C-alpha cells in the first residue's frame, strides 16, 4: 500500500477508488478522482498565462512607445503576477491533484494563495482605477509616493484578513482530513470570502462610474466597463458554484469549469488593460501612434503619462483655462512628440511652423497644423497692437513710459 508523510510518521494512503466510493456515499454525488484531464487543464491554463506573460514582456521592451507608456505597466504587471499565484492556489484548492505531501497544506494553498491573491487582484485593480480617478477627476498627479502608499494599503488589508483566518481554528475555516485526502472548507469561510470579494469589486464599480467621462485617447472608460462586466460575471459564477455546488472539487467537470473560468477572467482583464496598444504596436505601429497623439491633442485634458518612476503624472494642460500669453510656455513639445520623428504634424514643414510662431514672416493661421490652431488659440495680430509677450518685459513708470 502506498504511503504519504503525514506529520512525523508515515501514514497509509487510501486507494483512489475506495476514496471515491466513500466520498460518493457520504455526499451523495459521483466523485471523480484527479486524472489526465486535470493535468491537461493545468497545462492549458499555464500556457495561457505564459502567453500573457510574453505580451507583458513585449510591452516592457517597447515601453517608450507612447500608447503603451500611457498604461500603468507596473501595476498591470503586479496584477498579472497576482493572477498567476491565484491560479497556483487553484490547483490544489479545486482538487486537480491528490492532496498529499506539499499539496496537503490546506491553509497555505487556500488562504495564502487562492484567497489572498484573488483579493490582491481585485485590490490592485482598484488602485489602478484610482490612479486614473486621481489624475482625470481630481486633477492631481499619481506620484511614486501615492503608488507606494496604495500598494502598502493593499498588502496590509489583505494580509490582515488572511492572517486572522490562519490563526483561528481550522474547524472554522479549512482543515485537512488525511484519511480521505481532502480539504474541508466551511460554509462560513466561503461566505466571508465571497462577501469580501463583492465589497472590493463594488469599490471598482464606484471608480468605474466616476471614470465615465474620461478622454477618448485613453479608452479607459470602455476598458473599465468591459473589465467590470467580466468580473461581475465571474463573481456570480463563483457565488453559485461555492454556495450551490459545495462539493464541486469532487466532480471533474465542475472543478475544471471553475479553474478555466478563473483563468479566462484573470487573463482577459490583463489583455483589456494592455492588449490593444500592444497589438497595434506590432501591426500598425507608426500610424496608430500618430492617430493616438492627434486624439490626445484634441482632447485638451490634463493628460497622464508614465514617468521614469512608473507612476502616472500630468502633462501640461493645452488650451484650457490659461491666458494666451502663457499657453505657448505651457505646451510640452516633447510629450507631443515634436522632438522626434513620430508626431502628428510630420507633414508640416518645420520652417513654416517656426516662422509663424516667432513672427519671422507674415502670419497665416492656415499654415499652422490644425491641432495648433485649435489648442493654442493663436489669433491674427492686429495692426499697431503690442506683441503678445510685451507685458512680461515692460514695466510702466510714473510718467507713463515703458522701460525694459
C-alpha positions as CSV (number, residue, x, y, z in Angstrom):
1,X,0.0,0.0,0.0
2,X,1.4,3.5,-0.8
3,X,2.4,5.8,2.0
4,X,2.4,9.5,2.4
5,X,4.2,11.6,5.0
6,X,1.5,13.0,7.3
7,X,3.2,14.9,10.2
8,X,6.2,13.0,11.6
9,X,5.0,9.5,10.8
10,X,4.3,7.7,7.5
11,X,0.6,7.2,7.0
12,X,-1.1,4.8,4.6
13,X,-2.6,6.4,1.6
14,X,-6.2,5.4,0.7
15,X,-6.8,3.7,-2.6
16,X,-8.3,6.2,-5.0
17,X,-11.3,4.1,-5.9
18,X,-12.1,3.4,-2.2
19,X,-11.8,7.1,-1.6
20,X,-14.2,8.0,-4.4
21,X,-16.7,5.4,-3.1
22,X,-16.6,6.7,0.5
23,X,-16.9,10.3,-0.5
24,X,-19.7,9.5,-3.0
25,X,-21.7,7.7,-0.4
26,X,-21.1,10.5,2.2
27,X,-22.1,13.4,-0.1
28,X,-24.5,11.5,-2.4
29,X,-22.6,12.6,-5.6
30,X,-20.5,10.9,-8.2
31,X,-16.9,11.5,-7.2
32,X,-14.1,11.8,-9.8
33,X,-10.5,11.4,-8.8
34,X,-7.9,13.7,-10.4
35,X,-6.8,12.2,-13.7
36,X,-5.3,13.0,-17.1
37,X,-8.0,15.7,-17.9
38,X,-6.9,17.6,-14.8
39,X,-3.3,17.6,-15.9
40,X,-4.4,18.8,-19.4
41,X,-6.4,21.6,-17.8
42,X,-3.4,22.8,-15.7
43,X,-1.2,22.7,-18.8
44,X,-3.6,24.7,-21.0
45,X,-4.2,27.3,-18.3
46,X,-0.4,27.6,-17.7
47,X,0.1,28.1,-21.4
48,X,-2.4,31.0,-21.5
49,X,-0.7,32.6,-18.5
50,X,2.6,32.2,-20.4
51,X,1.2,33.9,-23.5
52,X,0.0,36.8,-21.3
53,X,3.5,37.0,-19.8
54,X,5.0,37.2,-23.2
55,X,2.7,40.1,-24.1
56,X,3.7,41.9,-20.9
57,X,7.4,41.3,-21.7
58,X,6.9,42.8,-25.1
59,X,5.2,45.8,-23.6
60,X,8.1,46.4,-21.3
61,X,10.6,46.0,-24.2
62,X,8.5,48.7,-26.0
63,X,8.0,50.9,-23.0
64,X,8.9,54.1,-24.9
65,X,6.0,53.6,-27.4
66,X,3.6,56.3,-26.2
67,X,0.3,54.4,-26.2
68,X,1.9,51.6,-24.2
69,X,3.7,54.1,-21.9
70,X,0.4,55.7,-21.1
71,X,-0.7,52.5,-19.5
72,X,0.4,51.8,-15.9
73,X,2.7,48.9,-16.7
74,X,3.9,48.4,-13.2
75,X,0.5,47.9,-11.7
76,X,-0.6,45.9,-14.7
77,X,2.4,43.6,-14.2
78,X,1.7,43.3,-10.4
79,X,-2.0,42.4,-11.2
80,X,-0.7,39.7,-13.6
81,X,1.6,38.2,-11.0
82,X,-1.3,38.1,-8.5
83,X,-3.4,36.1,-11.1
84,X,-0.5,33.6,-11.6
85,X,-0.3,33.0,-7.8
86,X,-4.1,32.8,-7.6
87,X,-4.0,30.1,-10.3
88,X,-1.3,28.2,-8.4
89,X,-3.6,28.1,-5.4
90,X,-6.5,26.9,-7.5
91,X,-4.6,23.7,-8.4
92,X,-4.9,22.0,-5.0
93,X,-7.9,24.1,-3.9
94,X,-10.0,22.9,-6.8
95,X,-8.9,19.3,-6.5
96,X,-6.8,18.9,-9.6
97,X,-4.1,16.9,-7.8
98,X,-4.1,14.4,-5.0
99,X,-3.7,16.3,-1.7
100,X,-0.7,14.5,-0.4
101,X,2.8,15.8,0.6
102,X,3.2,19.5,-0.1
103,X,-0.3,19.8,-1.6
104,X,-1.9,18.7,1.7
105,X,-1.3,22.1,3.5
106,X,-4.8,23.4,3.1
107,X,-4.4,26.7,4.8
108,X,-1.3,27.5,2.8
109,X,-2.9,26.9,-0.6
110,X,-6.4,28.1,0.1
111,X,-5.8,31.1,2.4
112,X,-2.4,32.3,1.3
113,X,-2.5,31.6,-2.4
114,X,-6.1,31.3,-3.6
115,X,-7.9,33.8,-1.3
116,X,-5.0,36.2,-0.7
117,X,-4.1,36.7,-4.4
118,X,-7.7,36.7,-5.6
119,X,-8.2,39.7,-3.2
120,X,-4.9,41.3,-4.2
121,X,-6.0,41.0,-7.9
122,X,-9.2,43.0,-7.0
123,X,-7.4,45.5,-4.8
124,X,-4.7,46.3,-7.3
125,X,-7.4,46.8,-9.9
126,X,-8.9,49.3,-7.6
127,X,-5.6,51.1,-7.2
128,X,-5.1,51.2,-11.0
129,X,-8.5,52.8,-11.4
130,X,-7.9,55.1,-8.5
131,X,-4.8,56.4,-10.3
132,X,-7.0,57.4,-13.2
133,X,-9.6,58.9,-10.9
134,X,-6.9,61.0,-9.1
135,X,-5.4,62.3,-12.4
136,X,-8.5,62.8,-14.5
137,X,-11.1,63.8,-11.9
138,X,-9.1,65.2,-9.0
139,X,-6.5,66.8,-11.4
140,X,-3.7,65.6,-9.1
141,X,-0.6,63.6,-10.1
142,X,-0.4,59.9,-9.1
143,X,3.2,60.1,-7.8
144,X,5.6,57.4,-6.6
145,X,4.5,58.1,-3.0
146,X,0.9,57.7,-4.0
147,X,1.7,54.4,-5.6
148,X,3.7,53.1,-2.6
149,X,1.1,54.1,-0.1
150,X,-1.6,52.5,-2.2
151,X,0.4,49.3,-2.5
152,X,1.1,49.2,1.2
153,X,-2.6,49.6,2.0
154,X,-3.5,46.8,-0.4
155,X,-0.9,44.4,1.1
156,X,-1.8,45.2,4.7
157,X,-5.5,44.9,4.3
158,X,-5.4,41.6,2.6
159,X,-2.6,40.1,4.7
160,X,-4.6,41.0,7.9
161,X,-7.7,39.2,6.6
162,X,-5.7,36.1,5.7
163,X,-3.7,36.2,9.0
164,X,-6.9,36.2,11.0
165,X,-8.1,33.2,9.1
166,X,-4.8,31.5,9.6
167,X,-4.8,32.0,13.4
168,X,-8.3,30.8,14.1
169,X,-9.2,27.1,14.3
170,X,-9.2,25.1,11.1
171,X,-12.6,23.8,12.0
172,X,-13.9,27.3,11.3
173,X,-12.1,27.9,8.1
174,X,-10.3,25.0,6.3
175,X,-8.6,21.8,7.5
176,X,-7.1,18.7,6.1
177,X,-8.7,15.2,6.5
178,X,-5.8,12.9,5.9
179,X,-7.9,9.7,5.8
180,X,-9.7,10.9,2.7
181,X,-7.1,13.3,1.3
182,X,-9.4,16.2,1.2
183,X,-9.5,19.8,2.4
184,X,-12.7,20.7,4.2
185,X,-13.8,24.3,3.6
186,X,-16.5,25.5,5.9
187,X,-19.5,27.3,4.5
188,X,-18.9,30.3,6.8
189,X,-15.4,30.7,5.4
190,X,-16.8,30.6,1.8
191,X,-19.5,33.2,2.6
192,X,-17.0,35.6,4.3
193,X,-14.5,35.3,1.3
194,X,-17.2,35.9,-1.3
195,X,-18.6,38.9,0.7
196,X,-15.2,40.5,0.9
197,X,-14.8,40.0,-2.9
198,X,-18.1,41.6,-3.6
199,X,-17.1,44.6,-1.4
200,X,-13.8,45.0,-3.2
201,X,-15.4,44.9,-6.7
202,X,-18.2,47.3,-5.5
203,X,-15.3,49.7,-5.0
204,X,-14.2,49.1,-8.5
205,X,-17.7,49.8,-9.7
206,X,-17.7,53.2,-8.0
207,X,-14.5,54.2,-9.6
208,X,-15.7,52.8,-12.9
209,X,-18.7,55.1,-12.7
210,X,-16.6,58.1,-11.9
211,X,-14.4,57.4,-15.0
212,X,-17.4,57.6,-17.4
213,X,-16.3,60.9,-18.9
214,X,-12.6,60.1,-19.4
215,X,-11.0,61.2,-22.6
216,X,-11.2,59.1,-25.7
217,X,-7.4,58.9,-26.3
218,X,-7.0,56.6,-23.4
219,X,-10.2,54.5,-23.9
220,X,-10.2,53.8,-20.1
221,X,-13.9,54.0,-19.7
222,X,-14.7,51.3,-22.2
223,X,-11.9,49.1,-20.9
224,X,-13.2,49.6,-17.4
225,X,-16.7,48.7,-18.4
226,X,-15.5,45.5,-20.1
227,X,-13.4,44.6,-17.1
228,X,-16.2,45.3,-14.7
229,X,-18.6,43.1,-16.8
230,X,-16.1,40.2,-16.9
231,X,-15.5,40.3,-13.1
232,X,-19.2,40.6,-12.2
233,X,-19.9,37.5,-14.4
234,X,-17.1,35.7,-12.6
235,X,-18.4,36.7,-9.2
236,X,-21.8,35.4,-10.0
237,X,-20.3,32.2,-11.2
238,X,-18.1,31.8,-8.1
239,X,-21.0,32.6,-5.8
240,X,-23.3,30.0,-7.4
241,X,-20.5,27.4,-7.6
242,X,-19.4,27.8,-3.9
243,X,-22.9,28.1,-2.4
244,X,-24.9,25.7,-4.5
245,X,-22.3,23.1,-5.7
246,X,-20.4,22.9,-2.4
247,X,-18.6,19.7,-3.4
248,X,-17.6,20.8,-6.9
249,X,-14.0,19.9,-6.3
250,X,-15.0,16.2,-6.2
251,X,-16.7,16.4,-9.7
252,X,-14.3,16.7,-12.6
253,X,-16.5,18.8,-14.9
254,X,-17.3,21.4,-12.3
255,X,-13.8,21.8,-10.9
256,X,-12.4,22.1,-14.5
257,X,-15.0,24.7,-15.3
258,X,-14.2,26.7,-12.2
259,X,-10.5,26.8,-12.8
260,X,-10.9,27.7,-16.5
261,X,-13.4,30.5,-15.7
262,X,-10.9,32.0,-13.2
263,X,-8.1,31.7,-15.6
264,X,-10.0,33.2,-18.5
265,X,-11.3,36.2,-16.5
266,X,-7.9,36.9,-15.0
267,X,-6.1,36.9,-18.4
268,X,-8.9,38.7,-20.1
269,X,-8.5,41.6,-17.6
270,X,-4.8,41.9,-18.4
271,X,-5.5,41.8,-22.1
272,X,-8.1,44.5,-21.8
273,X,-5.6,46.7,-19.9
274,X,-2.8,46.5,-22.4
275,X,-3.6,44.2,-25.3
276,X,-4.8,46.7,-27.9
277,X,-1.8,49.1,-27.8
278,X,0.5,46.1,-27.9
279,X,-1.4,44.6,-30.9
280,X,-1.3,48.0,-32.7
281,X,2.4,48.5,-32.0
282,X,3.1,45.2,-33.8
283,X,0.9,45.6,-36.8
284,X,0.3,49.3,-37.3
285,X,2.9,51.0,-35.1
286,X,3.5,54.4,-36.6
287,X,0.0,55.2,-37.9
288,X,-1.6,54.2,-34.6
289,X,0.8,56.3,-32.6
290,X,0.2,59.3,-34.9
291,X,-3.6,58.9,-34.6
292,X,-3.3,58.5,-30.8
293,X,-1.3,61.7,-30.5
294,X,-3.8,63.6,-32.6
295,X,-6.7,62.4,-30.4
296,X,-4.6,63.3,-27.4
297,X,-4.2,66.9,-28.6
298,X,-7.9,67.2,-29.5
299,X,-9.0,66.0,-26.0
300,X,-7.3,69.0,-24.4
301,X,-7.3,67.4,-20.9
302,X,-4.8,67.3,-18.1
303,X,-3.5,64.1,-19.5
304,X,-1.5,61.4,-18.0
305,X,1.7,59.7,-18.9
306,X,4.1,57.4,-17.2
307,X,7.3,58.9,-15.9
308,X,10.6,57.1,-15.3
309,X,9.4,56.0,-11.8
310,X,6.4,54.2,-13.3
311,X,3.7,56.4,-11.8
312,X,1.0,58.5,-13.5
313,X,1.9,62.2,-14.0
314,X,0.1,65.1,-15.5
315,X,1.0,66.6,-18.8
316,X,0.8,70.3,-19.1
317,X,-2.7,71.5,-20.0
318,X,-3.2,72.5,-23.6
319,X,-5.5,75.4,-24.2
320,X,-7.7,75.1,-21.1
321,X,-8.1,77.9,-18.6
322,X,-4.9,79.7,-19.5
323,X,-4.3,83.2,-20.8
324,X,-3.0,83.2,-24.4
325,X,0.3,84.8,-23.3
326,X,1.0,81.7,-21.1
327,X,-0.2,78.9,-23.4
328,X,2.9,78.8,-25.6
329,X,5.0,78.1,-22.5
330,X,2.6,75.5,-21.1
331,X,2.8,73.3,-24.2
332,X,5.2,70.5,-23.6
333,X,6.6,69.9,-27.1
334,X,8.5,66.7,-26.2
335,X,5.4,64.9,-24.8
336,X,3.5,65.6,-28.0
337,X,6.3,64.0,-29.9
338,X,7.6,67.1,-31.7
339,X,11.2,66.4,-30.9
340,X,11.4,63.1,-32.8
341,X,10.2,61.6,-36.0
342,X,6.9,60.3,-34.8
343,X,4.4,63.1,-34.3
344,X,1.0,64.1,-35.7
345,X,2.5,67.1,-37.5
346,X,5.1,65.3,-39.6
347,X,3.6,66.6,-42.8
348,X,4.2,70.3,-41.9
349,X,7.4,71.9,-42.9
350,X,9.3,73.0,-39.7
351,X,10.2,76.4,-41.1
352,X,6.5,77.2,-41.7
353,X,5.7,76.4,-38.1
354,X,8.8,78.2,-36.7
355,X,8.3,81.4,-38.7
356,X,4.6,81.6,-37.9
357,X,5.2,81.1,-34.2
358,X,8.1,83.5,-33.9
359,X,6.9,86.3,-36.2
360,X,9.7,85.9,-38.8
361,X,7.1,86.0,-41.6
362,X,3.6,87.1,-42.3
363,X,1.2,85.3,-40.1
364,X,-1.1,82.8,-41.8
365,X,-3.3,80.7,-39.4
366,X,-4.0,78.2,-42.2
367,X,-0.3,77.4,-42.3
368,X,-0.4,76.0,-38.8
369,X,-1.3,72.4,-38.1
370,X,-5.0,72.1,-37.2
371,X,-4.1,70.9,-33.6
372,X,-2.0,74.1,-33.0
373,X,-4.9,76.3,-34.3
374,X,-7.4,74.7,-32.0
375,X,-5.4,74.2,-28.9
376,X,-3.2,77.3,-28.7
377,X,-5.9,79.8,-29.7
378,X,-3.3,81.8,-31.7
379,X,-5.1,84.9,-33.2
380,X,-4.1,87.0,-36.1
381,X,-2.2,90.1,-34.9
382,X,-3.9,93.5,-35.0
383,X,-2.1,96.4,-36.6
384,X,-0.2,98.5,-34.0
385,X,-1.1,96.1,-31.2
386,X,1.7,95.3,-28.8
387,X,3.4,92.0,-29.0
388,X,1.8,89.1,-27.0
389,X,4.8,88.9,-24.6
390,X,5.2,92.7,-24.2
391,X,3.6,92.8,-20.8
392,X,6.2,90.3,-19.5
393,X,9.1,92.6,-20.2
394,X,7.8,96.2,-19.9
395,X,7.2,97.9,-16.7
396,X,5.3,101.2,-16.5
397,X,6.9,104.3,-14.9
398,X,5.2,107.2,-13.3
399,X,5.5,109.2,-16.4
400,X,3.5,106.7,-18.4
401,X,6.6,105.5,-20.2
402,X,7.6,101.9,-20.6
403,X,11.1,100.7,-19.8
404,X,12.7,97.2,-20.0
